[in-house]
């Protein structure tokens, strides 16, 4: 679809953002389209690699599945634009042109989702500890890593559980991820 546009030239494509490389002999792209399945932290993190490879070229994120927290995370990563995969072809083409001309392009559905997201109620330490718990780390291991007592770690986890209204730590992690706080 993009190659059929008179004023858009597709210079190349990669199977995934991490494997994208400049093509020798071709000029650098004006806009990089990065397709992601979601805006989870791990997926958004690929932007760092893309930026290291291509420099400060503008990046337009095209995201398949987006939650309110994901929309907020995507925008916080500071791409030149964000659209959802189900955007119309015309919306995608307009976003590419906006980004190429140095303007930010955020699809209305992305902006609406991001505005529906609420700010995190967690302190930075609670976020850090809950994120480690989400990776499967236990309180004793987290305490050693952060040079805290196990009781302090449990208190932070309890605070996170209470702030989310969750039943337990796993429920707090699920809620925090859904809302984009982790």
C-alpha positions in Angstrom: 0.0 0.0 0.0 2.7 2.5 0.9 4.8 1.7 -2.2 1.8 2.6 -4.3 1.9 6.2 -3.1 3.7 8.5 -5.5 5.3 10.6 -2.7 6.4 7.6 -0.5 9.3 5.4 -1.2 9.8 2.2 0.9 13.6 1.7 1.3 13.4 -1.6 3.0 11.8 -3.7 5.7 12.9 -6.0 8.5 11.2 -9.0 10.1 11.4 -7.3 13.5 12.6 -3.9 14.7 15.7 -5.4 16.4 17.0 -6.7 13.1 16.5 -3.5 11.1 19.7 -2.2 9.5 20.4 0.6 7.1 20.8 -0.6 3.5 24.3 0.2 2.1 24.1 2.6 -0.8 20.7 3.9 0.0 20.0 7.1 1.7 18.8 7.0 5.3 15.0 6.9 5.6 13.0 10.1 6.4 10.6 8.1 8.6 11.0 4.8 10.3 7.8 2.7 10.7 8.1 0.4 13.7 5.4 -2.2 14.1 4.8 -3.6 17.6 2.4 -6.1 18.9 1.7 -4.1 22.0 3.2 -1.2 24.0 4.5 -3.3 26.9 7.8 -2.1 28.3 9.8 -4.9 26.5 8.3 -4.0 23.2 8.8 -0.2 23.6 12.4 -0.9 24.6 13.2 -1.9 21.0 13.1 1.8 20.2 16.4 2.3 21.9 18.0 -0.1 19.5 16.3 1.4 16.5 17.5 4.8 17.5 21.1 3.6 18.1 21.0 2.1 14.6 19.4 4.9 12.7 20.2 7.9 14.8 17.5 10.5 15.5 15.4 9.6 12.5 11.7 10.1 13.3 9.9 7.0 14.4 6.2 6.3 13.7 5.0 3.5 15.9 2.2 1.2 14.5 0.8 -0.8 17.4 -1.4 -3.8 17.1 -2.9 -4.0 20.6 -3.2 -0.9 22.7 -4.5 -0.4 26.3 -4.8 3.0 28.1 -1.5 2.3 29.9 0.1 1.1 26.7 -0.9 4.3 24.9 0.7 6.3 27.7 3.8 4.2 27.6 4.0 4.6 23.8 3.7 8.4 24.0 6.2 8.5 26.9 8.8 6.8 24.7 8.7 10.0 22.6 8.2 8.7 19.1 7.4 11.1 16.3 4.0 9.5 16.0 1.7 6.6 17.2 -1.1 5.0 15.3 -2.9 1.7 15.8 -2.6 -1.2 13.4 -6.3 -0.9 12.5 -5.9 2.7 11.4 -7.2 3.4 8.0 -4.7 3.5 5.1 -5.3 7.2 4.8 -4.6 7.8 8.5 -1.3 5.9 8.2 -0.3 7.8 5.1 -1.2 11.2 6.7 0.8 10.2 9.9 3.8 9.4 7.8 3.6 12.7 6.0 3.2 14.6 9.2 6.2 12.9 10.8 8.3 13.5 7.6 7.5 17.2 7.8 8.7 17.4 11.5 5.3 17.3 13.1 4.0 14.9 15.7 1.3 12.5 14.6 -0.9 10.9 17.2 -4.0 9.1 16.0 -7.2 10.3 17.8 -7.9 6.8 19.2 -4.4 6.7 20.7 -4.8 10.1 22.3 -8.2 9.1 23.7 -6.7 5.9 25.2 -3.8 7.8 26.7 -6.1 10.4 28.3 -8.2 7.6 29.9 -5.1 6.3 31.7 -4.6 7.4 35.3 -1.3 8.3 36.8 0.5 5.7 38.9 -0.3 5.8 42.6 3.0 4.1 43.4 6.2 5.6 44.8 9.3 5.0 42.7 10.4 2.3 45.2 7.0 0.6 45.1 7.2 0.5 41.3 10.7 -0.9 41.4 9.8 -3.6 43.9 6.5 -4.5 42.1 8.4 -4.7 38.8 10.9 -7.2 40.4 8.0 -9.2 41.8 6.4 -9.2 38.3 9.6 -10.8 37.0 9.2 -13.6 39.6 11.6 -12.3 42.2 10.7 -13.1 45.8 10.8 -10.6 48.7 14.1 -12.0 50.1 15.8 -11.9 46.7 14.5 -8.3 46.1 15.7 -7.3 49.6 19.2 -8.5 48.9 19.3 -6.9 45.5 18.1 -3.5 46.8 19.9 -3.7 50.1 16.7 -3.5 52.1 15.2 -5.8 54.7 12.7 -8.4 53.6 10.2 -6.7 55.9 10.6 -3.4 54.0 10.1 -5.1 50.7 6.9 -6.9 52.0 5.7 -3.5 53.3 6.1 -1.9 49.8 4.3 -4.8 48.2 1.5 -4.6 50.7 1.2 -0.8 50.0 1.0 -1.6 46.2 -1.7 -4.2 46.9 -3.7 -1.7 49.0 -3.3 1.1 46.4 -4.6 -1.0 43.6 -7.4 -2.6 45.7 -6.0 -5.9 44.7 -6.5 -9.2 46.5 -2.8 -10.1 46.5 0.5 -9.3 44.9 -0.2 -11.1 41.6 -3.5 -9.3 41.3 -1.7 -6.0 42.0 0.8 -6.8 39.2 -2.0 -7.6 36.8 -3.8 -4.3 37.6 -0.7 -2.3 37.4 0.2 -3.7 34.0 -3.3 -3.1 32.6 -3.2 0.5 33.8 0.3 1.0 32.4 2.0 1.6 35.8 4.4 -1.3 35.2 
